Amino acid sequence: MCEEQGLRGYGKTEKIMDYKKTLNDYVFIKLDPENKSIRLRNGCELFVDTTYEPEKHATVEGEVWGLPSHLSYTGTPNKGMPWKTRMELRYGDKVIIYYLAVVNALKKENSRYIIEGKDRYIFVPYQNIYAVIREGKVIPVNGYVLFEQVEDPSITRDRERMKALGLELVTLNTRTNTHVIYGKIKYTGEPNQEYVDENYSDEGVDVKEGDVVVMRKISDIPLQYDLHSKIDGGAKYFRVQRKAILAKI
């Protein structure tokens, strides 16, 4: 997993010295401190039980300390990357990671971690990284875009017409996973070049910041959970790959 001799014993306490070269599309990441507390607006610190809904407390931010020399896309299922994309990460980048990739890396049976005092380092697949924060700029990777969820534009128009008449529009939320959601694009990155599954493609999905797009309901997956959200002062962003965008309004 890593070409440096000092990292062959991952899953144990080791001495980390500098940036490393990794293997098999793994990225070596130094995690941010654990999310064991939240700071309230009045300045008080509230400690939380991280065993309850662990996905909402997993540390999903970290700094890149190791990278593969290239990404291995073969076009064959379960062999290499599930999509073809350019290597966009750099040493020292701050990244946002899929929470389950972090949880799995830290399991003893998987042992894809190194502990040095209070510092935690993990190996995660490149495909499980959603975005880079570099010099204050947010850059989605792996074909993702970040968006803010918005109301159905047709309902918004009806609401405004009713308000002009002095009336209030009341709607019932009856959406299920077979329905769609609407989002306003906040950040975009490069599209993926190809997918192992030939039914998917980013070709023609031309979106930019400010566009309102339509996606299936199952696409409303938060980039970070509310309690520990850090991007743009805790803004609630969702992530979706271009291939899952159905239309642009």
C-alpha positions in Angstrom: 0.0 0.0 0.0 2.9 2.3 0.6 6.4 2.2 -0.8 8.1 3.7 2.2 9.5 1.0 4.5 8.4 2.9 7.6 4.8 2.5 6.6 4.6 -1.2 6.0 3.4 -1.7 9.6 0.2 0.3 9.2 -2.5 -0.4 11.8 0.1 0.3 14.5 1.8 3.3 16.1 4.5 4.5 13.8 6.7 7.6 13.3 5.5 9.7 10.3 8.2 11.8 8.8 7.2 13.3 5.4 5.1 12.9 2.3 4.9 9.3 0.9 4.2 7.5 -2.3 1.3 5.1 -2.1 0.1 2.1 -4.2 -3.2 0.8 -5.6 -5.0 4.2 -5.8 -4.8 4.7 -2.1 -4.4 8.2 -0.6 -2.6 8.6 2.7 -4.3 11.2 4.8 -3.7 12.8 8.2 -7.1 13.2 9.7 -8.3 16.4 11.5 -8.8 16.1 15.2 -11.8 13.9 16.3 -15.3 15.4 16.4 -15.9 14.8 20.1 -17.4 18.2 20.8 -19.2 21.1 19.2 -18.8 24.8 20.1 -22.0 26.7 20.8 -22.7 30.3 19.7 -22.2 31.5 23.3 -18.7 30.1 23.2 -19.4 27.0 25.4 -18.1 23.6 24.3 -20.5 20.7 24.3 -19.2 17.2 24.3 -21.2 14.7 22.2 -21.7 10.9 22.2 -20.1 9.9 19.0 -21.4 6.3 19.2 -24.9 7.6 18.4 -25.3 8.1 14.7 -21.5 7.7 14.1 -21.8 8.8 10.5 -22.7 12.3 11.8 -19.5 12.5 13.9 -16.9 10.8 11.7 -14.0 13.0 10.9 -14.2 13.5 7.1 -11.6 16.2 6.7 -7.8 15.7 6.5 -4.5 16.6 4.8 -3.0 14.6 2.0 0.3 13.0 3.1 0.7 10.4 0.4 -0.4 9.9 -3.2 -0.1 7.2 -5.9 2.0 8.1 -8.9 -1.0 7.5 -11.1 -4.6 6.2 -11.0 -5.3 2.8 -12.4 -8.3 2.6 -14.6 -8.7 -0.6 -16.5 -12.3 -0.4 -17.7 -13.0 -3.7 -16.0 -15.3 -4.0 -13.0 -13.6 -4.4 -9.6 -10.1 -3.9 -11.1 -8.8 -0.4 -10.4 -10.9 2.8 -10.4 -14.6 2.6 -11.2 -14.2 5.7 -13.5 -11.4 7.3 -15.5 -10.4 10.7 -14.1 -7.3 12.8 -13.8 -5.2 12.8 -10.7 -6.1 16.2 -9.1 -4.8 15.9 -5.6 -1.5 17.4 -4.4 0.6 16.8 -1.3 -0.7 19.1 1.5 -4.2 19.5 0.1 -7.1 19.5 2.6 -9.7 17.0 1.4 -13.3 15.9 2.2 -13.7 12.1 2.4 -16.7 9.7 2.4 -17.4 9.1 6.1 -17.7 5.3 5.6 -14.2 5.1 4.1 -12.9 6.8 7.2 -14.8 4.4 9.5 -13.7 1.3 7.6 -10.0 2.4 7.5 -10.0 2.8 11.3 -11.4 -0.7 12.0 -8.9 -3.0 13.6 -9.7 -5.8 11.2 -8.9 -3.6 8.2 -5.9 -1.9 9.8 -5.6 0.9 7.2 -4.4 3.4 9.8 -1.4 4.6 11.7 -1.5 6.3 15.1 1.1 8.7 16.3 0.2 10.2 19.7 -3.1 12.1 19.1 -2.5 12.1 15.3 -4.4 9.6 13.1 -3.4 8.7 9.6 -5.5 6.6 7.2 -5.4 5.1 3.8 -8.5 5.6 1.7 -9.2 4.9 -2.0 -9.0 7.9 -4.3 -12.5 7.3 -5.4 -13.8 8.1 -1.9 -12.6 11.7 -1.9 -15.2 14.3 -2.8 -13.5 17.6 -2.8 -10.2 19.5 -2.2 -9.8 22.7 -0.3 -6.7 24.4 -1.7 -5.7 28.0 -0.9 -9.3 28.7 0.3 -10.8 27.4 -3.0 -13.2 24.4 -3.0 -12.6 22.0 -5.9 -14.8 18.9 -6.3 -13.0 15.8 -7.7 -14.1 12.4 -9.1 -16.7 14.0 -11.2 -18.7 15.5 -8.3 -20.4 18.8 -8.0 -21.6 20.5 -4.8 -25.0 22.0 -4.6 -27.5 23.7 -2.2 -30.9 22.1 -2.2 -33.7 24.4 -3.4 -37.4 24.2 -3.8 -39.1 23.0 -7.0 -38.9 26.2 -9.2 -42.5 25.8 -10.3 -43.7 25.7 -6.7 -41.6 28.8 -6.0 -43.3 30.6 -8.9 -46.7 29.6 -7.7 -45.9 30.7 -4.2 -44.8 34.1 -5.4 -48.0 34.5 -7.5 -50.2 33.5 -4.5 -48.2 35.9 -2.2 -48.9 38.8 -4.7 -52.6 38.0 -4.3 -52.3 38.0 -0.5 -52.6 34.2 -0.2 -50.4 31.5 1.1 -49.5 28.4 -0.8 -49.5 25.2 1.3 -47.8 22.1 -0.1 -47.5 18.6 1.2 -44.1 16.9 1.2 -44.9 13.5 -0.4 -41.6 12.8 -2.1 -40.0 9.4 -2.0 -36.8 8.0 -3.3 -38.4 7.7 -6.8 -39.1 11.4 -6.9 -36.6 14.2 -7.8 -34.9 17.0 -5.9 -33.7 20.4 -7.1 -30.3 21.9 -6.4 -28.4 25.1 -7.1 -24.8 24.4 -8.2 -22.3 25.9 -5.8 -19.0 24.3 -6.9 -17.9 22.3 -9.9 -14.8 20.4 -10.9 -13.7 18.3 -13.9 -16.1 15.7 -15.3 -15.0 12.1 -15.3 -13.8 10.8 -18.7 -15.3 7.4 -18.6 -17.1 4.9 -16.4 -16.7 1.1 -16.0 -20.5 0.9 -16.2 -21.2 1.9 -19.8 -24.6 3.1 -18.8 -23.1 6.1 -17.2 -21.4 9.2 -18.8 -20.6 12.8 -17.9 -20.6 13.8 -21.5 -23.0 16.7 -22.2 -23.6 17.4 -18.5 -22.5 21.0 -18.8 -23.2 22.7 -15.5 -21.7 25.8 -13.8 -22.0 27.7 -10.6 -25.6 29.1 -10.2 -27.3 26.5 -12.4 -30.4 24.9 -11.0 -30.4 21.1 -11.8 -32.8 18.2 -11.3 -31.6 14.9 -9.6 -33.2 11.8 -8.2 -34.1 12.0 -4.5 -31.4 9.6 -3.5 -28.8 12.2 -4.6 -29.5 14.4 -1.5 -26.4 13.2 0.4 -24.7 15.9 2.5 -21.0 16.6 2.0 -20.7 17.2 5.7 -23.2 16.7 8.5 -24.5 19.9 10.3 -22.8 19.5 13.6 -19.3 19.5 12.2 -19.7 21.2 8.9 -16.8 23.6 8.1 -16.9 24.6 4.5 -18.0 28.2 3.9 -18.8 28.7 7.6 -20.9 25.6 7.9 -23.0 25.9 4.8 -25.1 22.8 4.0 -23.9 21.5 0.7 -24.8 18.2 -0.9 -22.7 16.2 -3.4 -23.6 14.4 -6.6 -21.7 13.1 -9.6 -22.6 14.6 -12.9 -23.9 11.3 -14.2 -26.8 11.5 -11.7 -28.0 14.9 -12.9 -31.1 14.5 -15.0 -31.6 18.0 -16.3 -30.7 21.7 -16.0 -33.5 24.2 -15.6 
